[in-house]
Amino acid sequence: MIEHDLKVLRSIAGDPDAIDGWGAAVGASLGYLQGSGYATRGMRPEPTEKGWNYLRDQGVDISNRGYCP
């Protein structure tokens, strides 16, 4: 996973400061995250257990799921 994918995963986990906006690059990262099982599919993607575990392994505080400071 590249750094940008991690930022998008943090954003869908609830971190409002992870990315600046939703553009084509974010869409590509989201497609990767969904296809790889890190995020759910649909209109409001959320991290899957695999996604939450990856965030935790990267040192992102997930103690309050839904927001990652």
C-alpha positions, -999 to 999 in steps of 0.1 A, spaced: 0 0 0 14 34 -9 12 65 13 -17 79 -6 -38 48 -1 -31 50 37 -43 86 37 -75 76 19 -80 47 44 -75 72 72 -100 95 56 -128 69 53 -120 59 89 -130 94 99 -98 115 99 -109 148 85 -73 160 79 -60 129 60 -66 143 25 -74 177 9 -103 166 -13 -118 138 -34 -104 137 -69 -94 111 -94 -64 99 -74 -86 93 -44 -110 74 -65 -82 51 -77 -69 46 -42 -105 38 -30 -108 13 -58 -76 -4 -47 -87 -4 -10 -121 -19 -18 -107 -45 -42 -81 -55 -17 -105 -59 11 -94 -29 32 -127 -10 27 -163 -18 22 -180 -11 -12 -209 13 -15 -217 49 -12 -203 52 23 -172 31 24 -158 21 58 -127 2 68 -131 -35 71 -115 -54 100 -85 -58 76 -85 -20 72 -87 -13 109 -59 -38 116 -37 -22 89 -43 13 104 -34 0 139 -3 -18 125 8 16 109 6 33 143 -27 51 136 -48 55 168 -80 36 163 -92 36 199 -122 56 188 -132 39 156 -148 64 133 -121 90 139 -84 87 136 -64 117 149 
